[in-house]
Amino acid sequence: MRLAAIQGMSPLSVLKSSHSEVKEYLVQYEALGKGEGLKKKELLHPLRQTLDIQLALEGGLLYPSIRGMNQAGGSRFVEVALRNHAGIKTLLKELTVLDGENRTLDLKMDALIRCVLHHLELERLRIASLLRVLSEDFLRDMNKQMRAMRDRLRLKQSPAGQKAGFPTPLGESGPPEDDPAPSDPPRSPTEVPPARPTDFENWGSE
């Protein structure tokens, strides 16, 4: 089955949606001027929440599956990607404590933007080729789990979730959490029969 037929049911659909949302916030930030520090600080909150969910999905579900493939380059990719996670989380922690008038706000945000864009490009170029050998059943299963985890984290971040006592993955004044272990990880790729390579090149070569 070609990607055109299953793209909405693969982990790539969740990842691409998150990438687009993050990039939109970065574009909005860069459009703000030097005297708009308060607006920049306000924009940091939804950007931070979106990034926190993306990093949780990657560290909790996607990357463990890639490591489980025992595929050449997969473990190296995960090591580099998790180092990117650490850098992004450090910058988010530092940005959290700055006010809108702090002179270092733009410097820190510029560093975050560079780090985030580097990470997104790494994934755009590598994820597709790493996942293409997995069976369609496995990809659908991972897609469902990523969507369910994303929805749970969004609920926790929402006013209703906060009122119900759910802590956000990234607290209002605290640092991002470490990548969580998945509560219900997808089956090991070795436990499902591989299908013929799925056409993920459309994303991996854009």
C-alpha positions in Angstrom: 0.0 0.0 0.0 1.4 3.4 -0.9 1.8 6.3 1.5 -1.0 8.2 -0.1 -3.4 5.5 1.1 -2.0 5.1 4.7 -0.4 8.5 5.5 -3.2 9.4 7.9 -2.7 6.2 9.8 1.1 6.3 10.3 3.3 8.0 13.0 4.4 10.4 10.3 1.0 12.1 10.2 1.2 12.9 13.9 4.8 14.0 13.6 4.2 16.2 10.6 1.3 17.9 12.3 3.4 18.7 15.3 6.2 20.0 13.1 3.8 22.3 11.4 2.4 23.6 14.6 5.8 24.3 16.1 7.0 26.1 12.9 4.0 28.3 12.9 4.7 29.5 16.4 8.4 30.2 15.5 7.2 32.2 12.5 4.9 34.2 14.7 7.7 34.9 17.1 10.1 36.0 14.5 7.5 38.4 13.1 7.4 40.3 16.4 9.6 43.4 16.9 12.1 44.4 19.5 9.6 46.3 21.6 7.1 43.5 21.8 8.7 41.5 24.6 5.4 40.9 26.4 3.8 39.4 23.3 6.9 37.2 22.8 6.7 36.0 26.3 3.0 35.2 25.8 3.7 33.3 22.6 6.3 31.2 24.4 3.6 29.5 26.5 1.8 27.7 23.6 5.1 27.0 21.8 6.4 25.4 25.0 3.4 23.3 25.4 3.5 22.1 21.8 7.2 21.3 22.1 6.7 19.4 25.3 4.0 17.2 23.8 6.2 16.5 20.7 9.2 15.6 22.8 7.1 13.3 25.0 5.7 11.5 22.0 9.1 11.0 20.5 10.9 10.0 23.7 8.1 7.9 25.0 6.9 6.0 21.9 8.6 6.8 18.6 12.3 6.5 19.6 12.0 3.3 21.7 10.4 1.7 18.6 13.2 2.8 16.4 15.8 1.5 18.9 13.9 -1.8 18.9 14.4 -2.3 15.1 18.1 -3.0 15.5 18.4 -1.1 12.2 21.7 0.3 11.1 21.8 4.0 12.0 18.7 3.8 14.1 20.4 3.8 17.5 22.7 6.6 16.4 19.8 8.7 15.2 18.1 8.3 18.6 21.2 9.3 20.5 21.5 12.5 18.4 17.8 13.2 18.7 17.8 12.8 22.5 20.7 15.2 22.8 18.6 17.6 20.8 15.8 17.0 23.3 18.2 17.9 26.2 19.3 21.1 24.5 15.7 22.2 23.8 14.6 21.4 27.3 17.5 23.4 28.8 16.6 26.4 26.7 12.9 26.1 27.6 13.8 26.0 31.3 16.0 29.1 30.9 13.3 31.0 28.9 10.6 30.1 31.5 12.2 32.3 34.2 12.8 35.4 31.9 10.3 38.2 31.7 9.4 40.0 28.5 11.7 42.9 29.1 14.8 40.8 29.7 17.5 41.6 27.1 18.5 37.9 26.8 15.0 36.8 25.8 15.7 37.2 22.1 19.2 35.6 22.4 17.8 32.6 24.1 14.9 32.3 21.7 17.3 32.5 18.7 19.2 29.6 20.2 16.0 27.7 20.8 14.8 28.3 17.2 18.1 27.1 15.8 18.0 24.0 18.0 14.4 23.2 17.2 14.8 23.7 13.5 17.9 21.5 13.5 15.9 18.8 15.3 12.9 19.0 13.0 15.2 18.8 9.9 17.0 15.7 11.3 13.6 14.0 11.8 12.4 15.0 8.4 15.4 13.5 6.7 15.8 10.4 8.8 12.5 9.2 10.3 10.9 8.2 7.0 13.8 5.9 5.9 13.9 4.3 9.4 10.2 3.5 9.5 9.7 2.4 5.9 10.5 -1.2 6.6 7.8 -1.6 9.3 4.5 -3.4 8.6 1.4 -1.4 8.1 -0.2 -3.0 11.1 2.7 -1.8 13.3 2.6 1.7 11.9 -1.2 2.0 12.5 -0.8 0.7 16.1 1.9 3.3 16.8 -0.2 6.0 15.2 -3.1 5.2 17.5 -0.9 5.2 20.6 0.8 8.5 19.6 -2.6 10.2 19.0 -4.0 8.8 22.3 -0.9 10.1 24.2 -1.1 13.4 22.5 -4.7 13.8 23.4 -4.0 12.9 27.1 -1.2 15.5 27.3 -3.4 18.1 25.7 -6.1 17.5 28.2 -3.6 17.8 31.1 -2.4 21.1 29.7 -6.0 22.5 29.3 -7.7 24.6 31.9 -10.1 21.7 32.5 -7.2 19.3 33.1 -5.5 21.8 35.4 -8.8 22.2 37.3 -9.1 18.5 37.7 -5.6 18.3 39.2 -3.7 17.0 36.2 -0.1 18.4 36.2 1.1 19.7 32.9 4.1 17.9 31.4 5.9 21.3 31.5 4.8 23.3 34.6 4.0 27.0 34.4 7.3 27.8 36.1 9.2 24.5 36.0 11.4 22.7 33.6 10.3 20.2 31.0 10.2 16.7 32.3 12.6 14.0 31.1 11.3 11.8 28.2 8.7 9.5 29.8 8.5 5.8 29.5 5.4 4.8 27.5 2.6 3.5 29.6 1.6 1.1 26.8 4.5 0.8 24.4 3.9 -0.5 20.9 4.8 -4.0 20.2 8.5 -4.6 19.3 9.1 -4.3 15.6 10.5 -7.8 15.7 7.2 -9.1 16.8 5.3 -8.2 13.6 6.1 -9.5 10.1 7.6 -6.8 7.9 5.6 -5.7 4.9 7.1 -4.6 1.6 8.8 -1.2 2.1 6.2 1.6 2.5 6.7 4.7 0.4 7.8 7.3 3.0 10.2 9.0 0.6 7.7 11.8 -0.1 8.4 13.2 3.4 12.0 12.1 3.7 13.1 13.9 0.5 11.0 17.1 0.5 
